[in-house]
């Protein structure tokens, strides 16, 4: 597992793709937070990061499948998947190594945005007049949400040996779980089932975590969802290597 983890990290940072993705992410959220008049913090007049935390999941929804799309699809296309599994390496170890590397990349993407928090902290009147607890819990929510997206991206990558198809499927599944469930739950005919259904949506889980209180139920749900998609990925690998 450790060998796969190192291989993935080295592969990612030895190509320009890593730096392009990081630049796109930081530029996109930076423009929305500081430049675009409809979302600019400077025009908003309040020292908080709600715009950043509202926008970032949608950016990640596209970027994370772009990161993970080659993880398994490329191994299947080139035939190296079978070769890897002839080594003293289990399917689970292979998946966990790839998952850990990609999740670490999500963390690396988020670390530079702490500069935004420092800026907002300094812009407070008085300095420090911002809801740090809510910001911290929102970062935890982003990291957990990123883990779910990575697991979904790996599953999508295991469904087809074409990276473009894997990317499209990854975006579709992420969008379905992040926005689709809550949109369906809003229909009136669900009645009393509307709330429990909407609670399952990723955007609702993320919103709850952003309140400033990290509830173990939300953390366990997101980790369980991540585990489910990793299990499905292992199941697909079993089918590939029969």
Secondary structure, DSSP 8 states (H G I E B T S, - for coil): -HHHHHHHHHHHHTSHHHHHHHHHHHHHHHHHHHTSTTT-HHHH-S---HHHHHHHHHHHHHHHHHHHTTTTHHHHHHTHHHHHHTSS--HHHHHHHHHHHHHHHHHHHHHTTHHHHHHHHHHSSSTT-S-HHHHHHHHHHHHHHHHHHHHHHHHHHHH-S-HHHHHHHHHHHHHIIIIIHHHHHTSGGGTTHHHHHHHTSHHHHHHHHTTS---HHHHHHHHHHHHHHHHHHHHHHHHHT-
